[in-house]
Amino acid sequence: MSAKSRKYDIPELIEAQFQAGSRGRVLKNLLGITSVRKMNICEKDYLIRTADDVAALYGPTHSFSSADICAMHKRWLGSIYVWAGQYRNVMMCKNDFPFASPEHIPALMRQLERGPLQKYTPCSGKTLAYVVEALAVVHTELVLIHPFREGNGRIARILATLMALQVGLPPLDFSSMTGGGKGAYIAAVQAGMVRDYRQMQSIFESVIRTTLAVHGRR
């Protein structure tokens, strides 16, 4: 048995457990949901509600912290998972690309707070070029850390939207990150491993263009 398998077998790591009856497809949850489709709907509904709540909670002069990110995650998924808002204790990877090891997450989140979050928030009063840079750096670094067991990309998008709202932009439209744009997005995240944010900046330029077009602004 591999070290990774043994880690997932540790009983106290509830975040590594799956809901009984889900055939290993749905994480253990407080609602007893066993269907992937129902869980996706539930998480999406709660996310929409959370996005509205936090938009009213964090104003244009707010400087975001790691505690804010945990609080948003807890607000979103706290009714679904007992570990919501807590840093993960399991290894995670996507397409063989590993995210930060659990033991490094607290220190990395402190670095995110004292570095990019302190530098780039609040975004109010900044130029559009500065906002694109801020969104690209913060989003990439947060996704690379992947602090939570579930919902990292979505929390990173909520944070990006809140930062954009600080500078007077409408809620961001992330459709260019999905579908045909997903490959470019993954490549942009991976480029961030060497602090190369140019690809992610291009993606956020596209996100902002799409957003402004949807809202009839240029």
N, C-alpha and C positions, 0 to 999 in steps of 0.2 A: 504493500500500500504506500502511495506517495505521501510526502509531507503535506502536500496540499489537501489530499483526501483526508488524512488524519485530522487536520485542522478543522475541516468541515464536519467531522464526526464528533467534535467536542460538544457535549450536551448543553453546557451553559451558554454557548453561542447561539442564542435564539435567532439572531439575524441570518444564520446559516441554515435554518430549518425551513422546511416547506409545509404548507397546509395539508393536513390529512385529507385524502380524497382528491388531491389536485394532480396526482401522478407526477409529483416533482416539478410542477410548472408554475405554481403560485406560492410566494413566500408566506410563511406562517403569519396570520393576521388576526386582528381583534374582531373582525366582522365574520369570520368563518367562510370567506369567499374562496371557492375552489376553481372558478372559471377564469381563464385568462381574459376573456372578453369583458366579463363583468368587472374584474379588477381594473382593467384599463379604463373603463367608463367611470368607475368610482374615483380613481386617481385623477382623471381629467376634470371631473366635476368639482372635486375638492380644490384642484389647482386653480381653476377659474375664480372660485370664491376667494382663495388666498391671495391671488394677484390683485383683486379689487381691494381687499382689506389692507394689504401692505402698501398699496399705492397711496392710501389715505393716511397711513401710519408714518411713513418716512418722507419728510419734506425736502425742498430744494437745497437746504443748507446742511443736510445730514451727512456725516462722514461714516461710511459703513464699516462694520467690524466683523470679526469671525463670529462673535456672539449673535449679531444680527442674522447672519446666514443660518446658524443653528436654530434660531428662533423662528425664522421663516419656514425651515424644513419641518420643525415641530408643529407649527400652525397648520401646515399643509397635510402632513401624514400622521399626526399624532392620534387621530381617531382610527387609524388603520393598522399601524405598526408600533409596538412598544418601544422600539429603538429609534423612533423618529427624533431628529434633532441631536442625536449622538453620533460621534465619529465611529466609523465601522471598525470591526475587529477581524475581518476576513480579507484575504487577498482578492483582488479583482483585476481582470484584464478584458480587453475587447479585441477580437481578431489577433490574438497573440501579442497584443500591445499591453504591457503591464502598467497599472497605475501605482501610485505611491503605496509603499508597505504601511500597514496599519500603525506600527510603532512610530513612524515618522510623521503621521498626520498632524498631531497637535503642534509640533514645532513648525511644520510647513504652513499651517493655518496662521500661526503667529507671524511668520514671515510675510504671508499674504497681507495680513492686517497692517503690519508696520511698513510694508513696502508699497505695492500697487494700490491697496485700498486707501492708505493714508495719502498717497500722491495724487490719485485720480478722483477721489470723492471728497466733497461734493463736486459735481460737474457743472453746476450753475455758473453762468457768465463766461463759459469757455467757447472757443471756436469749434466749428464742426469737425475740422481736421483733428483737433485735440480730443474730441469726444470719440471719434473713430479709433484713435490710438488707445484711449482709456478702455473702451469696450473690448478691444482685441486683447489687450494685455491681461486685464482682470478675468475675462471669460476663459482665456486659454489656461492661465495659471490655476484657476479654480477647478476646471475640468481635469487637468493633469493630476491634481491632488486627489480628486474623486473622494471627498471626505465621507460620504454616506453610502450605505448599502444599496440604496435605491434613490433615483430621482435627481442625480447630480446635474445632468444636462439641463433639466427643467428648472432647477433652482438657479443655475447659472444664467439661464435666459430671463428669469424673473429679475435677478439682480441687474442684468444688462438693461432691462426695461426701466427699472427704477432709476438707474443712472441716466438714461436717456430722458426720462421725464424731468429730471433735475435741470436739464438744459432747454426744456420746452418742446421736446419732440413728442409726437403721439406714441401710444403703446406700440412697440416694435412688432413688425410682421416677419416671422422667421421662416417663411415658406421656402426661401432660397437655400436654407440649410438642409432641407429634406428632399426626398425624391432623387432627382438627378444631381442635386448639389451635395448630397450626403458624402460622396467620396472626397470631394474637394474640402469639405468641412473636416473630415477625419484627418486628411493630410495636413491641414492647417494646425490642428491640435498637436499632431506629432512633431511638426516643425517647431512648435513652442518648446520642445525639449532642449533645444539649443538657443533659446531666447530669440528665435526668428519669428516675428509676429506679422510679417508682411502679408502672408496668405490670409491670415485671419482678419487683417485690416481690410483687405479686398472684399472679404465676405461681409463684413459689417458695413462697408460702403454700399454694397448691394442691398443689404437688409434695410438700411436707411432710405435708399432710393425707392425701394418697393413700398416702404411704410409711408413715405411722403406722397407717392403716387396714389396709394389707396385712400389717403385722406385728402386728396386733391390739393396737395401742396408741393412746391418745387424748391 
